[in-house]
Amino acid sequence: MDSDVIGAVGSYMGIKNANLLTQVQASLLRKTMDQDKQSSKALVESMLPKTPNPPHLGNNVDLYV
C-alpha cells in the first residue's frame, strides 16, 4: 500500500512540474513576442521618411513587416 501512495505522489509531482514548465515556456514566449513587437515597431518607424514628401511623391508606397 505504501508503494501506491508513493506512486500517486510521484505522479502528482510530475503533473505539477509539467504544468509549471508549461507556464514558464508560455511566459518566455509571451516576453519574446513582446520584444519582437517592439523591435518591429522601431524598424517601421525608422523606415518612415524624416521629412515630408511633396504631394505627388511617395503616396502609393506600402510598408509591410
PASEBA-432181 format. One record per residue: residue number from 1; z, x, y of N, C-alpha, C, O in turn. Coordinates in Angstrom, 3 decimals, m for minus. Layout:
residues N
REC    n       n_w       n_u       n_v      ca_w      ca_u      ca_v       c_w       c_u       c_v       o_w       o_u       o_v
REC  NUM         Z         X         Y         Z         X         Y         Z         X         Y         Z         X         Y
...
***
This chain:
residues 65
REC    n       n_w       n_u       n_v      ca_w      ca_u      ca_v       c_w       c_u       c_v       o_w       o_u       o_v
REC    1     0.000     0.814    m1.194     0.000     0.000     0.000     0.000     0.856     1.256    m0.596     0.470     2.261
REC    2     0.647     1.996     1.220     0.669     2.883     2.374    m0.724     3.392     2.711    m1.054     3.562     3.884
REC    3    m1.540     3.636     1.697    m2.891     4.127     1.969    m3.741     3.055     2.641    m4.641     3.374     3.417
REC    4    m3.461     1.774     2.347    m4.176     0.691     3.027    m3.840     0.661     4.513    m4.726     0.461     5.344
REC    5    m2.581     0.858     4.850    m2.150     0.868     6.242    m2.750     2.064     6.959    m3.237     1.944     8.083
REC    6    m2.715     3.215     6.308    m3.282     4.426     6.907    m4.782     4.253     7.116    m5.311     4.666     8.148
REC    7    m5.466     3.657     6.169    m6.897     3.407     6.298    m7.212     2.450     7.431    m8.168     2.643     8.182
REC    8    m6.378     1.395     7.545    m6.586     0.411     8.610    m6.350     1.048     9.980    m7.107     0.810    10.921
REC    9    m5.296     1.857    10.081    m5.009     2.532    11.345    m6.130     3.522    11.675    m6.543     3.633    12.829
REC   10    m6.614     4.230    10.672    m7.714     5.166    10.882    m8.972     4.456    11.360    m9.668     4.935    12.255
REC   11    m9.254     3.312    10.754   m10.423     2.534    11.172   m10.261     2.035    12.604   m11.200     2.094    13.397
REC   12    m9.078     1.549    12.930    m8.803     1.072    14.283    m8.972     2.197    15.294    m9.589     2.000    16.341
REC   13    m8.436     3.363    14.997    m8.555     4.503    15.917   m10.012     4.928    16.055   m10.446     5.299    17.146
REC   14   m10.765     4.879    14.973   m12.185     5.205    15.031   m12.943     4.252    15.937   m13.798     4.670    16.717
REC   15   m12.627     2.977    15.830   m13.282     1.974    16.679   m12.901     2.188    18.141   m13.759     2.105    19.021
REC   16   m11.636     2.460    18.409   m11.184     2.714    19.782   m11.874     3.952    20.354   m12.291     3.943    21.512
REC   17   m11.998     5.007    19.564   m12.663     6.228    20.025   m14.139     5.975    20.304   m14.681     6.473    21.291
REC   18   m14.788     5.205    19.442   m16.203     4.886    19.653   m16.377     4.058    20.921   m17.332     4.267    21.670
REC   19   m15.465     3.121    21.169   m15.524     2.296    22.372   m15.330     3.159    23.617   m16.045     2.992    24.606
REC   20   m14.372     4.076    23.574   m14.135     4.969    24.705   m15.356     5.848    24.960   m15.753     6.043    26.109
REC   21   m15.946     6.372    23.904   m17.135     7.210    24.041   m18.281     6.428    24.683   m18.995     6.956    25.535
REC   22   m18.451     5.188    24.278   m19.497     4.342    24.851   m19.242     4.103    26.339   m20.176     4.146    27.141
REC   23   m18.002     3.856    26.708   m17.668     3.639    28.119   m17.918     4.889    28.948   m18.419     4.802    30.069
REC   24   m17.574     6.045    28.405   m17.791     7.303    29.124   m19.288     7.552    29.302   m19.726     7.949    30.381
REC   25   m20.062     7.325    28.264   m21.504     7.526    28.354   m22.125     6.578    29.375   m23.001     6.980    30.140
REC   26   m21.679     5.325    29.391   m22.209     4.363    30.365   m21.843     4.780    31.787   m22.651     4.652    32.706
REC   27   m20.636     5.273    31.959   m20.204     5.722    33.285   m21.037     6.912    33.760   m21.452     6.961    34.917
REC   28   m21.276     7.857    32.875   m22.101     9.012    33.233   m23.528     8.602    33.544   m24.134     9.121    34.481
REC   29   m24.068     7.680    32.770   m25.419     7.183    33.023   m25.498     6.503    34.384   m26.450     6.719    35.134
REC   30   m24.498     5.680    34.704   m24.467     4.990    35.990   m24.405     5.998    37.139   m25.094     5.845    38.148
REC   31   m23.576     7.026    36.977   m23.446     8.044    38.022   m24.761     8.807    38.198   m25.167     9.089    39.325
REC   32   m25.419     9.138    37.099   m26.701     9.841    37.154   m27.762     8.983    37.821   m28.557     9.481    38.618
REC   33   m27.776     7.694    37.498   m28.751     6.797    38.110   m28.511     6.654    39.606   m29.465     6.574    40.379
REC   34   m27.245     6.621    40.023   m26.933     6.555    41.451   m27.400     7.816    42.176   m27.933     7.739    43.283
REC   35   m27.199     8.969    41.554   m27.649    10.221    42.159   m29.172    10.260    42.250   m29.720    10.715    43.254
REC   36   m29.854     9.791    41.220   m31.321     9.737    41.251   m31.807     8.795    42.346   m32.797     9.077    43.021
REC   37   m31.114     7.684    42.519   m31.482     6.727    43.563   m31.347     7.368    44.939   m32.216     7.189    45.793
REC   38   m30.268     8.112    45.160   m30.074     8.788    46.441   m31.139     9.857    46.659   m31.657    10.002    47.766
REC   39   m31.465    10.605    45.612   m32.493    11.644    45.729   m33.850    11.032    46.031   m34.601    11.553    46.856
REC   40   m34.165     9.933    45.370   m35.442     9.256    45.608   m35.517     8.728    47.036   m36.559     8.819    47.685
REC   41   m34.414     8.180    47.516   m34.385     7.663    48.887   m34.607     8.795    49.888   m35.352     8.638    50.856
REC   42   m33.956     9.938    49.649   m34.141    11.081    50.548   m35.576    11.586    50.503   m36.125    11.977    51.533
REC   43   m36.192    11.582    49.320   m37.573    12.017    49.178   m38.517    11.105    49.947   m39.400    11.580    50.662
REC   44   m38.336     9.800    49.804   m39.196     8.851    50.504   m39.008     8.980    52.014   m39.981     8.934    52.766
REC   45   m37.767     9.139    52.457   m37.521     9.291    53.897   m38.147    10.575    54.435   m38.593    10.616    55.582
REC   46   m38.183    11.617    53.616   m38.790    12.864    54.077   m40.314    12.755    54.145   m40.960    13.524    54.858
REC   47   m40.888    11.804    53.408   m42.340    11.624    53.419   m42.807    10.785    54.606   m43.984    10.818    54.964
REC   48   m41.893    10.037    55.213   m42.280     9.203    56.344   m42.634    10.094    57.529   m42.014    11.139    57.726
REC   49   m43.617     9.692    58.312   m44.031    10.527    59.451   m42.920    10.648    60.480   m42.180     9.699    60.737
REC   50   m42.819    11.834    61.062   m41.800    12.085    62.085   m42.203    11.494    63.429   m41.354    11.083    64.220
REC   51   m43.499    11.456    63.676   m43.996    10.864    64.917   m44.876     9.683    64.549   m45.558     9.709    63.524
REC   52   m44.866     8.658    65.372   m45.700     7.502    65.047   m47.189     7.835    65.151   m47.618     8.561    66.048
REC   53   m47.950     7.300    64.232   m49.401     7.486    64.242   m50.031     6.562    65.284   m49.446     5.551    65.672
REC   54   m51.213     6.922    65.719   m51.952     5.976    66.557   m52.192     4.693    65.764   m52.199     4.718    64.533
REC   55   m52.385     3.588    66.449   m52.502     2.299    65.755   m53.608     2.236    64.706   m53.510     1.448    63.765
REC   56   m54.658     3.046    64.844   m55.777     2.948    63.910   m55.644     3.940    62.735   m56.521     3.965    61.871
REC   57   m54.582     4.750    62.676   m54.420     5.721    61.593   m53.175     5.442    60.760   m52.112     5.125    61.295
REC   58   m53.322     5.563    59.448   m52.167     5.501    58.551   m51.583     4.140    58.310   m50.470     4.036    57.796
REC   59   m52.277     3.110    58.656   m51.731     1.768    58.455   m51.942     1.263    57.031   m51.318     0.277    56.640
REC   60   m52.792     1.900    56.254   m53.104     1.412    54.915   m52.662     2.397    53.830   m53.253     2.414    52.750
REC   61   m51.649     3.211    54.087   m51.178     4.173    53.116   m49.937     3.616    52.440   m48.991     3.209    53.114
REC   62   m49.934     3.594    51.106   m48.793     3.113    50.343   m48.026     4.299    49.772   m48.628     5.279    49.334
REC   63   m46.709     4.211    49.775   m45.857     5.236    49.166   m45.274     4.671    47.877   m44.692     3.586    47.883
REC   64   m45.422     5.385    46.793   m44.874     4.977    45.505   m44.002     6.081    44.962   m44.349     7.258    45.063
REC   65   m42.884     5.719    44.392   m41.988     6.693    43.766   m41.863     6.322    42.311   m41.157     6.996    41.561
***
